Amino acid sequence: LSAAELLARFSTLLLIISEQLEMMLLSLFTVLFYMPLFVRSLLQSHSSYCSPRYIRLAPTTQLFISTKEMSEDVTTTNSAPTDNRTVTILQRGPKHIVAWKPPAVVCHHSGWTGSRAKLKRGEEPEIPMLQRVRDALHDIDTRSVVEQEQQLPVRKVNLIHRLDRGASGCLLLTYADDADDDKSVDSNKSSTTATLIDALQSPDSVKTYVALVRGEGILRGEDFKEKGWFEVSRPIKDESGVEKDATTLFHFIAGQPESSDDNGVINRARMSIVLARPMQGRWHQIRRHLNGISHPILGDTTHGHSKTNRAWKETRNLPGERICLHLARMQIPPNDEIPEGLDVSCPLMDDMLEMLRVYAPDVLETALPKLKEEGILLDADREYEVGKYTIPEELLEVQLKNQMLNDDGKAEILLQGDNFVVADKPPTVVAHHSSWTYTRSDPRRRWKEPTPMLQRVRDETGKRVNLIHRLDRGASGALLFAFAQDNNSENSEKASCSITKALIEAMQSKDATKTYLALCDGDGMWNGADLNKGWFTFDNPVQDENGKYIEDCRTDFQFIAS
């Protein structure tokens, strides 16, 4: 063989070896990447025989879990009710369920909750309480009949009221299929859901919240702690902007002033423990009324004090989506669906207790007798049922897809001012959920959406924002927002509307310029004309979303290379 032939055969051999090596490395990467998911799925599929049935919170904040299959308690060091994908049932009967809602979880998905699925790096997709309770009840009931090999249907549940995403405590639900079983009555008027809603809204029902607020309980020389229970009445606008009467009873049971060391460093924060009983269920009623008396709830990014919230999050371990508001006790008089009435308490969450123990121990000690008198539990006094909930496979697929696309669900802030913020929108992310994103009309698709930009910017800045313009799902670039509310303004809602309106008008003015960069098909020639001729204007009518032609549509183009 000649030298050229030997060289050719050697080159062919090297090419074959390199291809085989590439295939081996690709197979190894695939195994390493998917093995954790396979193991997790395998464990989940065999977890029904060892899932917890009862749980008791000990004074040491540990959990003592007993199951039907275990003869001894199993101790775990985490006390949050959502650990290991579980839901704690405080009480349930034939017609009602009271679940323990943890913070940072929505009650149900809606346009007001923002993202349909939280897909941040290192976090599981967001499953609302409505689905969690449904799955947990089915898990509990299934384990009770597993030996009889019975197949129980999954019973749907309805919410009787709601708690904000960042709040925690008692959440009342009922079975949704009760109304379907009775075809002889108008289910909208006589269902269990409607009856319990009316019972909860009656004047004889009492919901007692515990709130941690900024301030020592003194306003303009008036000491709230000396007043006992007092009333705050102030109209509140609902989600539609209609003002409605709202009254809340407050009781400041303990508080402390701010103090600093010799170097001016704050060593004791100004805060109080407040009991609240809303007489109605208006939108953010307790939060708005407390802010109206200059004692906003810690962690309230909408109606609270941004500087105080930032200090608590950065230096005192306040969780990002936590509002220090806890529905500690719920009392409902006897009614047709619950003849014996309802009186259930939910122990305070560990995060609020730790904040008091570390940063306000004297306040906690002073408040203990009053908390006990009002039936507020710091630790559980009995055992609670615990069930598991599941995460749909399509959500796990989206999480894996986002990890592969390196999407951490966060927003990169390009520029921020007092009234506006500009964020970098990545492709495949919608600006906000709407009927045009198909997320509301198609439940299968809504789970597959990454976190929209509206919520990403809200989470990054800690403030509510409004969109000034939109970018298509597949487009990317600068996206302008206006801060939706100025917490320090007396007319914050009017101010936020005027800011948004002013920025929209400025964006639409002739003096505003938006410069896009596009990669397009073609060689820069059109009908024999060379488009590489600097800036030129293209004027052609364009159809809007409703199919109507808009005549005044002009775009300036410049082909810079082809």
Disulfide bonds with the S-S distance in Angstrom:
none
